[in-house]
Amino acid sequence: MKKAFLATLGATVLAVLFAAGCSNLGFRTNAGDIAVGNVKAGNVDTYTSAEMSRFKARFLGEVTTYYCENSLNPAKLDNLPSLSSMAKSLKVQVSQRGGNAIVMKQCGRLVDPSCSAYLECNGEAYSIDRGF
């Protein structure tokens, strides 16, 4: 009986200490930002210039994103952002401008003398009147 009481008391003390010790801990994450970005990008459709001419659309401006890696470290050069993630970044920019359509102009690896690896994507942002 005494052993059971001591075990229960010990477990209670440990639980209280654990709870008190963790009361000031925080949990930070960018999951919310990623989820919002995914939703914004998902609301933007990609069209060609020819397709866009068939819509009643308002031009919102150019959008661009780039990545420059200065390191010659092969590990960093193997971890460049994907072109699809860069295109998604453009779609988020379109959504932030109030648009729902993009015409991709170019997206790929380019040469920049100040970068070991340089990626750039450009597009045109539009707001299409969908007539809803």
FENBEL-V491979 format. One record per backbone hydrogen bond with DSSP energy under -0.5 kcal/mol. CO is the residue of the C=O (numbers start at 0). NH is the residue of the N-H. If there is no record, write none. Layout:
# FENBEL-V491979
CO/NH
CO/NH
This chain:
# FENBEL-V491979
0/4
1/5
2/6
3/7
4/8
5/9
6/10
7/11
8/12
9/13
10/14
11/15
12/16
13/17
14/18
15/19
16/20
17/21
18/22
19/22
21/24
29/33
30/34
31/35
32/36
33/37
34/38
35/39
36/40
37/41
38/42
39/42
40/43
42/44
44/101
46/103
47/51
48/52
50/53
51/54
54/56
55/128
57/126
60/124
62/122
64/120
66/118
67/69
68/115
68/116
72/75
72/76
73/77
75/78
76/79
81/85
82/86
83/87
84/88
85/89
86/90
87/91
88/92
89/93
90/94
91/95
92/96
93/96
93/98
94/97
99/44
100/125
101/46
101/103
102/123
105/121
107/119
109/111
109/117
111/114
116/68
117/109
118/66
119/107
120/64
121/104
121/105
122/62
123/102
124/59
124/60
125/99
125/100
125/127
126/57
127/129
